[in-house]
Amino acid sequence: MYERSRNLLDCHIAGFTYYDGLDVIDELKLGTPVTLVSEPENPYDHEAVAIYYGETKLGYVPQTKNSYVSNLLYFGHGDIMEARINNHNPEANTENQFRIVIKIKANRKN
């Protein structure tokens, strides 16, 4: 059976309340694409992976889950991944309201 993509990781957006997510919270819907950016110079975590919506930094992939994604980005393989908002729970604590899914994109033709 052909799969268009496969889930690599599902996680909350760590640090959401410390960055600018609240500025765009009304724009973040299920399926909204987000961008992953490696931050190897981050003084707290050399494997840090920031999550952006356009130019707005939403937070990070949690440190306990970022190693594999960080390595793919560091070695220039970010184009094989796609990330989207996959859960929004407005009843949860602001820090845990949003989750993303990161998928490996299929490169097969059929």
C-alpha positions as CSV (number, residue, x, y, z in Angstrom):
1,M,0.0,0.0,0.0
2,Y,1.4,3.4,-1.0
3,E,1.8,6.0,1.8
4,R,2.3,9.7,1.0
5,S,4.1,10.3,4.2
6,R,4.8,8.6,7.6
7,N,4.7,10.1,11.1
8,L,8.1,10.7,12.6
9,L,7.2,12.6,15.7
10,D,4.2,14.0,17.5
11,C,4.9,16.5,20.3
12,H,3.7,19.6,22.1
13,I,5.3,23.0,21.3
14,A,7.7,23.5,24.2
15,G,8.1,27.1,25.4
16,F,5.0,28.4,23.6
17,T,4.2,30.9,26.2
18,Y,7.8,32.3,26.2
19,Y,7.8,33.2,22.5
20,D,5.4,34.9,20.1
21,G,2.8,32.2,19.8
22,L,0.1,34.2,21.5
23,D,0.5,36.9,18.8
24,V,-0.7,34.4,16.1
25,I,-2.8,32.0,18.3
26,D,-6.0,32.8,16.3
27,E,-4.3,31.8,13.0
28,L,-3.1,28.4,14.2
29,K,-5.6,25.8,13.1
30,L,-5.4,22.0,12.6
31,G,-3.2,21.3,9.5
32,T,-1.5,24.7,9.6
33,P,2.1,24.2,8.3
34,V,5.0,25.2,10.5
35,T,8.7,25.3,9.8
36,L,11.5,23.6,11.7
37,V,14.8,25.4,12.2
38,S,17.9,23.9,13.7
39,E,19.7,26.0,16.3
40,P,23.1,24.3,16.9
41,E,24.4,27.5,18.6
42,N,21.6,27.5,21.2
43,P,23.4,27.8,24.5
44,Y,20.9,25.6,26.4
45,D,20.7,22.7,23.8
46,H,23.0,22.2,20.8
47,E,20.3,20.0,19.3
48,A,17.5,22.6,19.6
49,V,14.9,22.7,16.9
50,A,12.8,25.9,16.8
51,I,9.2,25.9,15.4
52,Y,8.1,28.8,13.3
53,Y,4.8,29.9,11.8
54,G,5.9,32.3,9.1
55,E,8.3,34.7,10.8
56,T,6.8,34.0,14.3
57,K,8.7,31.7,16.6
58,L,6.2,29.5,18.4
59,G,8.7,27.6,20.6
60,Y,10.7,24.3,20.3
61,V,10.5,20.6,19.7
62,P,10.9,19.3,23.3
63,Q,14.5,18.6,24.2
64,T,13.7,15.0,25.0
65,K,12.5,14.4,21.4
66,N,14.6,16.7,19.2
67,S,17.8,14.7,18.5
68,Y,16.8,12.8,15.3
69,V,15.0,15.9,13.8
70,S,18.0,18.1,14.7
71,N,20.4,15.8,13.0
72,L,18.3,15.6,9.8
73,L,18.2,19.4,9.7
74,Y,21.9,19.8,10.5
75,F,22.9,17.6,7.7
76,G,20.7,19.3,5.2
77,H,17.8,16.9,5.0
78,G,15.0,19.2,6.2
79,D,13.3,18.9,2.8
80,I,12.3,15.3,3.6
81,M,10.2,16.5,6.5
82,E,7.0,18.4,6.9
83,A,5.4,19.7,10.1
84,R,1.9,20.8,10.9
85,I,-0.3,21.7,13.8
86,N,-2.2,18.4,14.6
87,N,-3.9,19.2,17.8
88,H,-5.3,22.3,19.5
89,N,-6.9,22.0,23.0
90,P,-8.0,25.4,24.1
91,E,-8.9,24.0,27.5
92,A,-5.3,22.9,28.3
93,N,-2.7,25.1,29.9
94,T,-1.3,27.5,27.3
95,E,2.0,25.7,27.2
96,N,0.3,22.5,26.2
97,Q,-2.5,23.8,23.9
98,F,-0.8,23.0,20.6
99,R,0.8,19.8,19.3
100,I,2.6,19.3,16.0
101,V,3.2,16.3,13.9
102,I,6.4,15.9,11.9
103,K,6.2,13.5,8.9
104,I,8.7,12.1,6.6
105,K,7.6,12.9,3.0
106,A,7.4,10.1,0.5
107,N,9.7,10.5,-2.5
108,R,8.2,7.6,-4.4
109,K,6.1,8.3,-7.5
110,N,3.4,5.7,-6.6
